[in-house]
């Protein structure tokens, strides 16, 4: 009997992490949890550890270390660690076969780099890693022969569409977007939307941060940047299509005019499982797509109503550390919107001004990204106070 593949899940208490555990549970003959990490959700992490019995757990926020240790004090086989450095260290552990990076935000960059340098297979669900440092990540992945398999439903769909195509040229990537809850609203109406409105996503069940990014369409802008690095296609050959039904997860147009797409019901377990099992397809429980019940509609995105998408295109065209600036400013305004300290339309305004104020570097190093992230957060926070 072949040994079970050992998986480290970074961000195990979030939406992607919990669904990944469902996949592992459904295929417990193939996969085993080696390590689980979370930021603040101590009780959830302890419950997961009790159920899946990993070799180690890490709580990023060191203030929660004692509580986590206490909750797992009767399970001496599970090692308990705390802090960002501990996450960087644990992903390098010898037994680990693959690392699912499902942490949210800039925090996912450092452990992803450590996992790549350790030659681990990366199942990438942390989009900010490629948004902030796409060029660096791609160089390292090549240098250390670490495969990167996308977990985002859209990038998984693109990946699935190009499997078997060899060196056939991609003419265009068709990146679909649900349009979020505000697709049909006017600019005047958008000025008054609340976080409760924004958190009611019409088709996907996601964490709060990514749901707000979806409502502002910044999430789609980030996915354009991701697609550029993952598939080597320039941004001007990546077209965003608003597709409210979220059935066509994305498509690829080849230079003979043929278009290949991946379709399915909105269920993140499918791209998670495909990243784990590639190139195999495993059985998966759940609803099946019925095209008789689902109309398929496509619309052009409105860049005036959703300036965050336009700012993301601007950032990738500028290159250098500009996407890093956009990501940091977005993390600040996203949190402010969730805390009722910022209006919906104000988010784009603050990000745009931050892009103008933070020092641009055309050829950033890892240290530059860290400095840029800190400076952009400071500038965005100041702009919020001024407005």
C-alpha positions in Angstrom: 0.0 0.0 0.0 1.4 3.4 -1.0 1.9 5.9 1.8 -0.5 8.7 2.3 0.5 12.1 1.0 1.3 14.5 3.9 -0.4 17.9 3.6 0.3 21.2 5.4 -2.7 23.5 5.4 -1.8 27.2 6.1 -5.0 28.9 7.1 -7.0 25.8 8.1 -9.8 27.5 9.9 -10.8 29.7 6.9 -13.2 28.9 4.1 -10.6 27.2 1.8 -8.9 25.4 4.8 -12.1 23.9 6.1 -13.2 22.7 2.7 -9.7 21.2 2.1 -10.2 19.2 5.3 -13.5 17.9 3.9 -11.6 16.7 0.8 -9.0 15.0 2.9 -11.7 13.3 5.0 -13.4 12.0 1.9 -10.1 10.6 0.6 -8.5 9.6 3.9 -6.9 6.6 2.2 -4.8 9.0 0.1 -4.2 12.1 2.2 -3.1 12.9 5.7 -2.8 16.2 7.6 0.7 16.9 8.7 0.3 20.4 9.9 -2.5 23.0 10.5 -2.1 26.7 11.0 -4.4 29.6 11.9 -4.1 33.2 12.8 -6.5 33.8 15.7 -9.1 31.1 15.8 -7.7 29.0 18.6 -10.7 26.9 19.5 -11.4 26.0 15.8 -7.8 25.1 15.3 -7.8 22.9 18.5 -11.0 21.1 17.3 -9.5 20.4 13.9 -6.3 19.1 15.5 -8.4 16.7 17.7 -10.2 15.4 14.7 -7.3 15.1 12.2 -4.4 14.5 14.6 -1.6 16.4 12.7 2.0 16.2 13.8 2.0 19.9 14.5 -0.2 23.0 14.8 0.8 26.6 14.6 -1.1 29.7 15.8 0.4 32.8 14.1 -0.7 35.2 16.8 1.7 34.4 19.6 -0.8 35.8 22.2 -2.8 32.6 21.8 0.0 30.1 22.3 -0.8 29.3 25.9 -4.5 28.8 25.3 -3.8 26.5 22.3 -1.3 24.5 24.4 -3.8 24.1 27.1 -6.6 23.0 24.8 -4.3 20.3 23.4 -2.5 19.4 26.6 -4.0 15.9 26.6 -2.6 15.2 23.1 1.2 15.1 23.6 1.7 13.7 20.0 0.7 17.1 18.5 3.5 19.7 18.7 2.2 23.2 19.3 4.0 26.3 18.0 3.3 30.0 17.6 4.4 32.9 15.5 5.0 33.7 11.8 8.6 32.3 12.0 7.2 28.9 13.1 5.0 28.8 10.0 8.0 29.5 7.8 9.9 26.7 9.6 7.1 24.0 9.6 6.5 24.1 5.9 10.1 22.9 5.4 9.5 19.7 7.4 10.8 16.6 5.5 7.6 14.5 5.6 5.4 17.2 3.9 4.5 16.5 0.3 2.4 19.5 -0.4 1.5 22.8 1.1 -1.9 24.4 0.7 -1.4 28.2 1.1 -4.9 29.3 2.2 -3.7 32.2 4.5 -5.2 35.6 3.6 -3.1 38.6 2.6 0.6 39.5 2.5 1.2 37.1 5.4 1.1 34.2 2.9 4.2 35.4 1.0 7.0 34.3 3.4 5.8 30.8 4.1 5.1 30.2 0.4 8.7 31.2 -0.4 10.0 28.8 2.4 7.9 26.0 1.0 9.1 26.6 -2.5 12.8 26.6 -1.4 12.1 23.3 0.4 10.9 21.9 -3.0 7.3 21.3 -1.8 4.4 21.1 -4.2 2.4 24.4 -3.7 -1.4 24.3 -3.9 -1.8 28.0 -4.2 -5.0 29.6 -2.7 -3.3 32.8 -1.4 -3.6 35.1 -4.4 -1.7 37.9 -2.7 1.5 35.9 -3.0 1.6 36.3 -6.8 0.0 39.7 -6.8 2.7 41.1 -4.6 5.7 39.2 -5.8 4.8 37.2 -8.9 8.1 37.6 -10.7 10.1 36.5 -7.6 7.8 33.5 -6.9 8.0 32.3 -10.5 11.8 32.5 -10.5 12.0 30.6 -7.2 9.6 27.9 -8.3 11.7 27.3 -11.4 15.0 27.3 -9.5 13.8 24.9 -6.8 11.6 22.7 -9.1 8.6 23.3 -7.0 5.3 22.9 -8.9 2.6 25.5 -8.3 -1.0 24.3 -8.9 -3.6 27.0 -8.6 -6.6 26.5 -6.3 -8.7 29.6 -7.1 -11.7 28.4 -9.1 -10.8 30.6 -12.1 -7.1 29.7 -12.3 -7.9 26.1 -11.7 -10.3 26.3 -14.7 -7.6 27.9 -16.9 -5.1 25.3 -15.7 -7.6 22.4 -16.5 -8.3 24.0 -19.9 -4.6 24.0 -20.9 -3.7 20.5 -19.6 -2.7 18.4 -22.7 -2.3 21.5 -24.9 1.6 21.4 -24.7 3.1 24.4 -26.3 0.0 25.5 -28.1 -0.2 29.3 -28.0 -2.8 30.9 -25.8 -4.4 33.8 -27.7 -6.6 35.0 -24.8 -7.6 34.1 -21.3 -11.3 34.6 -20.5 -11.5 35.2 -16.8 -15.0 35.1 -15.4 -16.3 37.1 -12.5 -19.7 36.7 -10.7 -20.0 40.5 -10.6 -20.7 40.3 -6.8 -23.8 41.6 -5.1 -23.6 45.1 -6.6 -23.4 44.3 -10.3 -26.7 46.0 -11.2 -26.5 49.0 -8.9 -25.8 52.6 -10.0 -22.9 54.7 -8.8 -25.3 56.7 -6.5 -26.6 53.4 -5.0 -23.0 52.2 -4.5 -22.2 55.2 -2.4 -24.6 53.9 0.3 -24.0 50.2 0.4 -23.1 48.6 3.7 -20.8 45.8 4.7 -23.8 43.6 5.4 -24.9 44.2 1.7 -21.4 43.4 0.5 -21.1 40.2 2.5 -24.2 38.7 0.8 -22.4 37.1 -2.1 -24.9 35.7 -4.7 -23.1 32.5 -5.6 -20.0 31.8 -3.5 -19.5 31.2 0.3 -16.1 32.8 1.1 -14.4 34.5 4.0 -15.2 38.2 4.8 -12.0 39.7 3.2 -12.3 38.0 -0.2 -16.1 38.6 -0.2 -15.5 42.3 0.1 -12.8 42.2 -2.6 -15.3 40.4 -4.8 -17.9 43.1 -4.2 -15.4 45.8 -5.2 -14.0 43.6 -8.0 -10.5 44.1 -6.7 -10.5 40.3 -6.3 -10.9 40.0 -10.1 -8.1 42.5 -10.6 -5.8 40.4 -8.4 -6.8 37.3 -10.4 -5.7 39.1 -13.6 -2.3 39.7 -12.1 -2.2 36.1 -10.9 -3.1 34.7 -14.3 -0.3 36.8 -15.9 2.3 35.1 -13.7 0.8 31.6 -13.6 0.2 31.3 -17.4 2.7 33.7 -18.9 0.0 35.7 -20.6 0.3 39.6 -20.7 -2.6 41.5 -19.0 -3.8 42.9 -22.4 -4.6 39.3 -23.4 -6.7 38.6 -20.3 -10.3 39.6 -20.7 -12.7 39.8 -17.7 -16.2 38.6 -18.3 -19.0 39.2 -15.7 -20.8 35.8 -15.5 -23.4 36.0 -12.7 -24.2 32.3 -12.6 -20.6 31.3 -11.8 -20.9 28.1 -13.9 -18.2 28.8 -16.5 -15.2 29.2 -14.1 -13.0 30.5 -16.8 -11.9 29.7 -20.4 -8.9 29.8 -22.7 -8.9 30.9 -26.4 -6.2 29.4 -28.5 -4.7 30.9 -31.7 -6.9 28.8 -33.9 -9.9 30.4 -32.4 -10.9 27.4 -30.3 -12.2 28.1 -26.8 -11.9 25.6 -24.0 -13.7 26.2 -20.7 -14.2 24.4 -17.4 -17.7 24.3 -16.0 -19.2 23.1 -12.8 -21.4 24.1 -9.9 -19.8 26.7 -7.5 -18.0 24.3 -5.1 -14.4 25.1 -4.0 -13.8 21.5 -3.0 -13.4 20.6 -6.7 -10.4 22.9 -7.5 -8.9 22.1 -4.1 -9.1 18.3 -4.7 -7.8 18.7 -8.3 -4.8 20.6 -7.0 -4.1 17.7 -4.5 -4.7 14.9 -7.0 -3.4 16.3 -10.3 -3.1 14.8 -12.9 -5.7 12.3 -11.5 -9.4 13.1 -11.1 -10.9 11.6 -8.0 -14.6 11.0 -7.2 -16.2 13.9 -5.3 -19.5 13.9 -3.6 -21.9 16.8 -4.1 -24.3 18.5 -6.6 -23.7 18.0 -10.3 -24.2 20.6 -13.0 -27.5 20.6 -14.8 -27.3 22.9 -17.8 -31.1 22.7 -18.3 -31.5 24.7 -15.1 -28.7 27.2 -15.5 -28.8 29.9 -18.2 -25.3 31.3 -19.1 -25.0 35.1 -19.3 -21.9 37.2 -19.9 -21.4 41.0 -19.6 -18.6 43.5 -19.8 -17.4 44.8 -16.4 -18.1 48.5 -15.7 -14.7 50.1 -14.8 -16.4 53.3 -13.7 -18.5 51.6 -11.1 -15.7 49.3 -10.1 -12.5 51.4 -10.2 -10.6 48.8 -8.2 -10.5 46.5 -11.3 -9.1 49.4 -13.4 -6.5 50.1 -10.7 -5.3 46.5 -10.7 -4.9 46.6 -14.5 -2.9 49.9 -14.1 -0.7 48.3 -11.4 0.2 45.2 -13.6 0.9 47.4 -16.6 3.2 49.6 -14.4 4.9 46.5 -12.9 7.6 46.6 -10.3 6.3 47.0 -6.8 3.1 48.7 -7.9 0.9 45.6 -7.4 2.4 45.3 -3.9 1.3 48.9 -3.2 -2.2 48.1 -4.4 -2.4 44.9 -2.3 -1.3 46.6 0.9 -3.6 49.6 0.4 -6.5 47.2 -0.4 -5.9 45.2 2.8 -6.1 48.4 4.8 -9.3 49.8 3.2 -10.9 46.3 3.1 -10.4 46.1 6.9 -11.7 49.6 7.4 -14.8 48.9 5.4 -15.5 45.8 7.5 -15.0 48.0 10.6 -17.3 50.7 9.3 -14.5 53.2 9.0 -14.6 53.6 5.2 -17.3 53.9 2.6 -17.5 51.4 -0.3 -16.5 53.9 -3.0 -13.9 55.4 -0.7 -11.9 52.2 -0.9 -10.9 52.8 -4.6 -10.1 56.4 -3.9 -7.7 55.6 -1.1 -6.0 52.9 -3.1 -5.6 55.3 -6.1 -4.0 58.0 -3.9 -1.7 55.4 -2.2 -0.4 54.4 -5.6 0.6 58.0 -6.3 2.3 58.6 -3.0 4.4 55.4 -2.3 7.8 55.2 -3.8 7.9 53.1 -7.0 10.6 50.5 -7.6 10.8 48.9 -11.1 13.1 46.0 -9.9 12.1 45.1 -6.4 13.8 42.5 -4.2 12.0 40.6 -1.4 13.2 43.2 1.1 11.7 45.9 -1.2 8.4 44.2 -1.1 8.4 44.1 2.7 9.3 47.8 2.9 6.7 48.7 0.2 4.0 46.8 2.1 4.7 48.6 5.3 4.9 52.1 3.6 1.7 51.5 1.6 -0.2 50.4 4.7 1.0 53.5 6.6 0.0 55.9 3.7 -3.4 54.2 3.2 -4.1 54.5 6.9 -3.2 58.2 6.9 -5.4 58.8 3.9 -8.3 57.2 5.7 -7.9 59.5 8.7 -7.7 62.5 6.4 -11.0 61.7 4.5 
